[in-house]
Amino acid sequence: MLQELKGLYKISRPVTTLTGALAVLLGGYVAATGAWISIGLAVLATVLVSASANTWNDYLDIEIDRINQPQRPLPSGQVKPRNALIFSLILAGLSLLIGLFINLPALLIIILSNLLLFIYSWKLKSTVLLGNLIIAFISGMSAVFGGVAAGNPRPTIVLFVIIFVSILGREVLKTMADYEGDLKESVRTISTVWGRRTARFVFYILVIATLITMLLPYILSIYKPIYGYIVLLGVVPVIIYIAFHVSRQRNGQQLERLSQIMKYDFFLWFVAVILGASAI
């Protein structure tokens, strides 16, 4: 029982949920309304939505993960599939309940996010870019969600654009990392359908777009100069390092490691926004 609970916790991927929660917190912060109770509820709802989606995704991907990620709780037998499904539904239900205590627009965003993530894992994941666009859209909407909960979504639009582009790039990188398993299971991704060379090309374009969009708040003086310094000296070098090391010689595990590095690099960008927006 205890082992299965640990497995369910692992399936929820707390680090991934933390990324979305921080994006919501960031959106609420730049909204600058001081509605921290509503923002806190939005953060909690986001954690539940993300954890539910991660569990549902692993539930559907058991066979693929036997190849790509055999150590995960479901393919390893640590968690029973039925329990994972129930866990996912409970988390989604709790997120909707919390949305009732924020405001109507926030509740609608929660409903939309749950539906999109459910459909993504069920049907859209095995598509060329469409599924990746859905994930990038929902990730960007996390910041907008924070602004909606706070009652002032307008300042979060720039955050949406940056998060959307950067997450889309990471999603393409992940298709390269999962190429072998996806190909064997006939999963349609940009890497398996268009080829890894094309996927790399698209990834490089998105990396350039990420660098440009991340620097725009500094160039346009939306945030204080400290934002630009952190992005230029901390975030950009890591992204360039990742882009440089993405090559056809890299195996799935190496590309997955680069994908994880890219995810952690976003945390430094969060710090840049917090410090850069502090004067607003």
DAKA-V652322 format. One record per residue. N is the residue number from 1. RES is the residue in one letter. PHI is phi in whole degrees, 0 to 359 (none if undefined). PSI is psi as a letter, one per 40 degrees, with the letter a starting at -180 (NA if undefined). OMEGA is omega as a letter, one per 30 degrees, with the letter a starting at -180 (none if undefined). Layout:
# DAKA-V652322
N,RES,PHI,PSI,OMEGA  N,RES,PHI,PSI,OMEGA
This chain:
# DAKA-V652322
1,M,none,d,a  2,L,296,d,l  3,Q,295,d,l  4,E,290,d,l  5,L,298,d,l  6,K,296,d,l  7,G,294,d,l  8,L,296,d,l  9,Y,298,d,a  10,K,293,d,l  11,I,299,d,a  12,S,294,e,l  13,R,50,g,a  14,P,303,d,l  15,V,294,d,l  16,T,296,d,l  17,T,294,d,l  18,L,295,d,l  19,T,300,d,l  20,G,295,d,l  21,A,297,d,l  22,L,294,d,l  23,A,296,d,l  24,V,296,d,l  25,L,299,d,l  26,L,297,d,l  27,G,297,d,l  28,G,293,d,a  29,Y,292,d,a  30,V,288,e,l  31,A,294,d,l  32,A,57,f,l  33,T,255,e,l  34,G,78,e,a  35,A,275,g,a  36,W,288,d,l  37,I,294,d,l  38,S,296,d,l  39,I,296,d,l  40,G,298,d,l  41,L,296,d,l  42,A,295,d,l  43,V,298,d,l  44,L,297,d,l  45,A,298,d,l  46,T,295,d,l  47,V,300,d,a  48,L,292,d,l  49,V,298,d,a  50,S,295,d,l  51,A,296,d,l  52,S,298,d,a  53,A,295,d,l  54,N,297,d,l  55,T,294,d,l  56,W,299,d,l  57,N,297,d,l  58,D,292,d,l  59,Y,299,d,a  60,L,281,d,a  61,D,258,f,a  62,I,304,d,a  63,E,292,d,l  64,I,295,d,a  65,D,290,e,l  66,R,298,d,l  67,I,262,d,a  68,N,281,d,a  69,Q,222,g,a  70,P,294,e,a  71,Q,277,e,a  72,R,293,i,a  73,P,305,d,a  74,L,287,d,l  75,P,295,d,l  76,S,277,e,l  77,G,88,e,a  78,Q,291,d,a  79,V,236,h,l  80,K,284,h,a  81,P,306,d,a  82,R,298,d,l  83,N,292,d,l  84,A,295,d,l  85,L,296,d,l  86,I,298,d,l  87,F,301,d,a  88,S,296,d,a  89,L,294,d,l  90,I,296,d,a  91,L,297,d,l  92,A,297,d,l  93,G,298,d,l  94,L,295,d,l  95,S,296,d,l  96,L,293,d,l  97,L,298,d,l  98,I,294,d,l  99,G,301,d,l  100,L,296,d,a  101,F,262,e,l  102,I,259,c,l  103,N,197,i,a  104,L,298,d,l  105,P,302,d,l  106,A,295,d,l  107,L,298,d,l  108,L,296,d,l  109,I,294,d,l  110,I,297,d,l  111,I,299,d,a  112,L,299,d,a  113,S,296,d,l  114,N,300,d,a  115,L,295,d,a  116,L,297,d,a  117,L,290,d,l  118,F,296,d,a  119,I,293,d,l  120,Y,303,d,a  121,S,291,d,a  122,W,280,d,a  123,K,233,d,a  124,L,271,e,a  125,K,298,d,l  126,S,271,f,l  127,T,224,i,l  128,V,276,h,l  129,L,73,d,a  130,L,301,d,l  131,G,297,d,l  132,N,296,d,l  133,L,295,d,l  134,I,297,d,l  135,I,298,d,l  136,A,296,d,l  137,F,296,d,a  138,I,295,d,l  139,S,298,d,l  140,G,294,d,l  141,M,293,e,l  142,S,301,d,l  143,A,293,d,l  144,V,297,d,l  145,F,302,d,l  146,G,298,d,l  147,G,292,d,l  148,V,296,d,l  149,A,298,d,a  150,A,280,e,l  151,G,93,e,a  152,N,206,g,a  153,P,282,e,a  154,R,305,d,a  155,P,294,e,a  156,T,270,e,a  157,I,298,d,l  158,V,295,d,l  159,L,294,d,l  160,F,302,d,a  161,V,298,d,a  162,I,296,d,a  163,I,294,d,l  164,F,303,d,a  165,V,293,d,a  166,S,291,d,l  167,I,292,d,l  168,L,299,d,l  169,G,298,d,l  170,R,293,d,l  171,E,298,d,l  172,V,295,d,l  173,L,299,d,l  174,K,294,d,l  175,T,293,d,l  176,M,289,d,l  177,A,294,d,a  178,D,264,e,a  179,Y,305,d,a  180,E,298,d,a  181,G,294,d,l  182,D,296,d,a  183,L,294,d,a  184,K,293,d,a  185,E,267,e,l  186,S,59,f,l  187,V,278,h,a  188,R,274,h,l  189,T,228,i,l  190,I,299,d,a  191,S,283,d,a  192,T,280,d,a  193,V,267,d,a  194,W,267,e,l  195,G,99,i,a  196,R,294,d,l  197,R,295,d,l  198,T,295,d,l  199,A,299,d,l  200,R,298,d,a  201,F,299,d,l  202,V,297,d,l  203,F,300,d,a  204,Y,296,d,l  205,I,298,d,a  206,L,292,d,l  207,V,296,d,l  208,I,298,d,l  209,A,297,d,l  210,T,296,d,a  211,L,298,d,a  212,I,293,d,a  213,T,294,d,l  214,M,294,d,a  215,L,274,e,a  216,L,302,d,l  217,P,301,d,l  218,Y,283,d,a  219,I,297,d,a  220,L,272,e,l  221,S,58,f,l  222,I,287,d,l  223,Y,243,i,l  224,K,294,i,a  225,P,304,d,a  226,I,302,d,l  227,Y,300,d,a  228,G,298,d,a  229,Y,297,d,a  230,I,293,d,a  231,V,295,d,a  232,L,292,d,a  233,L,267,d,a  234,G,244,d,a  235,V,281,d,a  236,V,301,d,a  237,P,302,d,l  238,V,292,d,l  239,I,297,d,l  240,I,296,d,l  241,Y,301,d,a  242,I,297,d,a  243,A,300,d,a  244,F,295,d,a  245,H,268,e,l  246,V,275,h,a  247,S,214,i,a  248,R,292,e,l  249,Q,283,e,a  250,R,283,h,l  251,N,274,i,a  252,G,301,d,a  253,Q,295,d,l  254,Q,293,d,l  255,L,291,d,l  256,E,296,d,l  257,R,296,d,l  258,L,296,d,l  259,S,297,d,l  260,Q,293,d,l  261,I,299,d,l  262,M,297,d,l  263,K,296,d,a  264,Y,291,d,l  265,D,294,d,l  266,F,297,d,a  267,F,298,d,l  268,L,293,d,l  269,W,296,d,l  270,F,304,d,l  271,V,298,d,l  272,A,300,d,l  273,V,293,d,a  274,I,301,d,a  275,L,287,d,a  276,G,288,d,a  277,A,267,e,a  278,S,296,d,a  279,A,271,e,a  280,I,282,NA,none
